[in-house]
C-alpha cells in the first residue's frame, strides 16, 4: 500500500499552507494498493520530535474502503468519516507548529487498512487512542513523512 500527497513528497518540506504559519488546512492525500479485504481506513498524523514526545495533529477513521484520497482542507465535521481529538484539544486537523528554533520536525502521516468497517472508539477519542485501535485492526500500513521547522 502507498500513501502520497501532491503537495509534498516523502521526506520533503510541508508547504506553509498546511501549517499554523498560514491557512492551517489539511494537505491532500492519496493512496492505492490496499489489500482487497480492507473494510475501512484510518489515518493519523503525529510529530515524534515534539518536546513532550509524540504529538498528534490529526486522526481520521471509518474512512470507507472504496475511498482512495482525502482532499485538501478535509472538514472536521460533515465528512464521510469520523475524526478524533488532536493534541491541540480540538477535532480535526491541526497543522505542524513546532517551537521556533527547535529544528526540523518529522510529521508522520500513517494510513492503516483495517479489517473492520467501524473502529471501536468513542466519538471524543484522542489521536493516540485511535492509532492504538487502528494498529490492533491493521492488515496493511503506509507512511508519508513531511518535514517542517520554524
N, C-alpha and C positions, 0 to 999 in steps of 0.2 A: 504494500500500500504506500502511496506517495502523497505528501502534503506540500503545496506550493502557494505562493502569493504573487500576483502580477505587480504588486507594489514594491517588493524586495525579495532578493534571493537568499538562499540558505547562507548563514554567516555573513550577511550584508547588513548595512545600517538601515534601520527602520526610518522612513521619512518622517519629518517632524509632524506632518498632518495627523499621524496616528498616535501622537504623544500629548502629554499635558502642556507642552510648549506651543501647541497650535489648536487644531479643531478637536483633538482627543476622540476621534471616531475610530471604530474598529477597522482593521485592514480587510480587504477582500481575500478570501482563502478558497482554494480548490483542491480536490483530492480525487484519486482514481485507484483502481486495482484493489478494491476492498474484497474480502472473501465473499463468495456467493451466499454463505449462511448468515451474513450480517443482518441484524434485525433493527439496529439503530446505531447512532454515533454519539460520542461525547467529545468535547474539545475543552482543554484548559490552556491558559497562558500563565506561566509562572516565571518569576525572576529569582534564580537561585543565588544571585550576587547581592541581594538586598542586605543592608547592615544587620537586620534582625533574622536573617535566614530566608527561606522560601517565602516569596510574596506573591500572592495570587491576584492576577489582573483581570481574569475572565474565566468563566466556567459555563459552558453551554452543554445541555444534554437533551436527550429524547429527540435528537435530530433524526428525521425519518431515513430509513435505509436507502431510499431512492434519491436522496439529496447528494449532490457532489460538490457543493460550494456554499459559502456564506458570503453574501455581498458586503461591500463596504458599508459602514455605518449601520451594522445589523442592530435592529431595535431591541431594547431590553424587554419590552412588552409587546404583545400582539403578534409575535412571530410564530412560526410553526414548531418551535422548540421551547424548552424551558431554560432559564438561566439562574444561576446561583449568585450568592453574595461574594463580591470580590473583597480583597483586604482593605479597600477604601471604605468598606462597610456600605456598599450600595450594589444593587442588582445591575448586571450587565457589564460592559467593557469599561475598564479604566486603563488608559494607555501608560506606556513607560514614563516614569517620572523619577529617575534616580536622583539621589542627593547631588548637588553641584560639586564638582571636583572629586567625585567618588570613583571615577574611571569608567571604563566600558562595562556595561551590564549585558548579559545574555538572556534574551527573552525566549523561553521555550514554549512554542505552540505545539501541543501534543494532541493528536487525534486518536481516538480509540474506537475501533469497530467492536460492537457489543453483541452478545448473544441474547439480549433481552430487548423488548420493544420500549419499555419504560424503566429508567433507572430508579431503584427504590431509595429515594432520598426525600427529605422534607422540602417544601417549597422555599424555605429560608436557608437551605443548606449552604455552608461556606464552600469556597473553591476546593480546599484541601479534602473535605468530606466527599465532594463529587468526584474528585480524582481517585480517592481510595475505592469508592464503589465502582467506578469505571474500570480500574485495574482488575478488580475481582471478576468482572464480566467481560474483559477484553479477549478477543480472539485474534486481533491484529492491532498494531500501533504504527503511527508515522509521526515524524517530528520535523519542525521547521524552526530554526534558531535565527532570531533577528537581534541586532546589536543596537545599543543606544547609550550615549553618555551626554552629560550636561556640563 
